[in-house]
C-alpha cells in the first residue's frame, strides 16, 4: 500500500544532494507544500519528460539540465523563466523541493502515471511545444498548458 502523501512531505536536510530526473516519464502531482505548510492539491498537474524535453500542464515547457545536485527547467514556451528543483526518490514517488525567486519554498510529490510505455517525443513550432510519453500528451502555448490521455 502506498504511503500517504503527507508522510512524504518531509523536506531533506538543507543542501542535501539531488538526483537527475528520469529521461522518460509521465508524472501526476499528488500535492504541494508551500513554506513548510501542509501538502495540498487543488488541481490536476501533469509533468512529462522525454529526453531533455519537458512539458508541464500548468503552462510551461522546454528543456531540463542537471548540475550534479539540482535540476533546472529552462522554459522555452508558455510561462517565461526558469525554475530549479532538487529531487530524490521516496519509494515510487519523486520528491521535489526548492526555493522560488521570491524566497518562498516548496515541496512537491510526483507519482508515476500508468501507460507511459510506447512512443515518446517532443515537437515544437512557433508559439507551441508538445511532449508525448506513451498515452500521455501535454501541449503548451502562450496561453495555457493542456493535458490529454489518448
C-alpha positions as CSV (number, residue, x, y, z in Angstrom):
1,X,0.0,0.0,0.0
2,X,1.5,3.4,-0.9
3,X,2.4,5.8,1.8
4,X,0.0,8.7,2.4
5,X,1.2,11.9,0.6
6,X,1.5,13.7,3.9
7,X,4.1,11.2,5.1
8,X,6.2,12.1,2.1
9,X,6.3,15.8,2.8
10,X,9.4,15.8,4.9
11,X,12.0,18.1,3.4
12,X,15.5,16.7,3.2
13,X,18.4,18.2,5.1
14,X,19.3,21.6,3.8
15,X,21.8,21.4,0.9
16,X,21.3,17.7,0.5
17,X,22.3,16.3,-2.9
18,X,19.7,15.6,-5.5
19,X,19.3,13.3,-8.4
20,X,18.7,13.9,-12.1
21,X,15.1,13.3,-13.3
22,X,14.4,10.2,-15.3
23,X,14.9,10.7,-19.0
24,X,11.4,9.5,-19.7
25,X,8.3,9.7,-17.5
26,X,4.7,10.8,-17.0
27,X,4.1,12.2,-13.6
28,X,1.0,13.3,-11.7
29,X,1.5,15.7,-8.8
30,X,0.0,14.4,-5.6
31,X,0.5,17.5,-3.6
32,X,2.5,20.7,-3.0
33,X,3.6,22.2,0.3
34,X,4.4,25.9,0.4
35,X,6.7,27.3,3.0
36,X,6.6,24.2,5.2
37,X,2.8,24.1,5.2
38,X,0.6,21.1,4.7
39,X,0.7,19.0,1.5
40,X,-2.4,20.0,-0.6
41,X,-3.6,19.5,-4.2
42,X,-6.3,21.7,-5.8
43,X,-5.9,20.8,-9.4
44,X,-4.6,18.1,-11.8
45,X,-0.9,18.8,-12.6
46,X,0.9,16.6,-15.1
47,X,4.6,16.7,-16.0
48,X,6.0,14.8,-18.9
49,X,9.7,14.2,-19.6
50,X,11.0,12.9,-22.9
51,X,14.8,13.0,-23.0
52,X,15.9,16.6,-22.3
53,X,12.4,18.0,-23.1
54,X,9.6,18.5,-20.6
55,X,6.1,19.9,-20.6
56,X,4.0,20.9,-17.5
57,X,0.2,21.2,-17.7
58,X,0.5,24.4,-15.7
59,X,1.6,26.1,-18.9
60,X,5.3,25.9,-19.5
61,X,7.6,23.6,-21.5
62,X,11.3,23.5,-22.5
63,X,14.4,21.6,-21.6
64,X,16.0,20.3,-18.4
65,X,19.6,20.2,-17.3
66,X,21.2,18.8,-14.2
67,X,24.2,20.5,-12.4
68,X,25.1,17.5,-10.2
69,X,22.7,18.5,-7.5
70,X,19.7,20.4,-8.9
71,X,17.5,20.1,-12.0
72,X,17.0,23.3,-14.0
73,X,13.8,23.6,-16.0
74,X,14.5,26.1,-18.8
75,X,11.2,27.4,-20.0
76,X,11.1,27.8,-23.8
77,X,7.3,28.1,-24.2
78,X,4.5,29.4,-22.0
79,X,5.3,30.9,-18.6
80,X,8.7,32.6,-19.0
81,X,11.7,31.9,-16.9
82,X,13.5,29.0,-15.3
83,X,12.7,27.0,-12.2
84,X,15.1,24.8,-10.2
85,X,14.3,21.9,-8.0
86,X,16.2,19.2,-6.1
87,X,14.8,15.6,-6.4
88,X,15.0,12.4,-4.5
89,X,13.2,9.1,-4.8
90,X,10.8,8.1,-2.0
91,X,9.5,4.6,-3.0
92,X,7.9,5.1,-6.4
93,X,7.4,8.8,-5.8
94,X,9.7,11.6,-6.9
95,X,10.0,14.3,-4.2
96,X,11.0,17.8,-5.5
97,X,11.9,20.7,-3.3
98,X,13.3,24.2,-3.8
99,X,13.2,27.9,-3.3
100,X,11.2,30.3,-5.5
101,X,12.6,33.5,-6.8
102,X,10.7,35.4,-4.1
103,X,12.4,33.4,-1.4
104,X,9.4,31.2,-0.6
105,X,9.9,27.4,-0.5
106,X,8.0,24.4,-2.0
107,X,7.9,20.7,-1.8
108,X,6.1,18.6,-4.5
109,X,5.2,14.9,-4.5
110,X,5.1,13.3,-8.0
111,X,3.6,9.9,-8.7
112,X,4.2,8.0,-11.9
113,X,1.2,7.7,-14.3
114,X,0.4,4.3,-15.8
115,X,0.6,3.7,-19.5
116,X,3.9,5.7,-20.0
117,X,5.3,3.0,-22.2
118,X,5.1,3.4,-26.0
119,X,6.4,6.2,-28.2
120,X,7.8,9.3,-26.6
121,X,9.0,12.6,-28.2
122,X,8.8,16.3,-28.3
123,X,7.6,18.7,-31.1
124,X,7.8,22.5,-31.2
125,X,6.8,25.2,-33.5
126,X,6.2,28.9,-33.5
127,X,4.3,29.5,-30.3
128,X,3.8,25.9,-29.0
129,X,5.6,22.9,-27.5
130,X,4.2,19.4,-27.2
131,X,5.6,16.4,-25.3
132,X,4.3,12.9,-25.6
133,X,5.1,9.9,-23.3
134,X,3.2,6.8,-24.1
135,X,-0.5,7.6,-23.9
136,X,0.1,11.0,-22.3
137,X,0.4,14.3,-24.1
138,X,0.9,17.9,-22.8
139,X,0.5,20.8,-25.2
140,X,1.8,24.3,-24.1
141,X,1.3,27.6,-25.9
142,X,1.4,31.2,-24.9
143,X,-2.0,30.9,-23.2
144,X,-2.0,27.7,-21.3
145,X,-1.0,24.1,-20.9
146,X,-3.3,21.2,-21.7
147,X,-3.1,17.5,-20.7
148,X,-4.6,14.7,-22.8
149,X,-4.5,10.9,-22.3
150,X,-5.0,9.1,-25.5
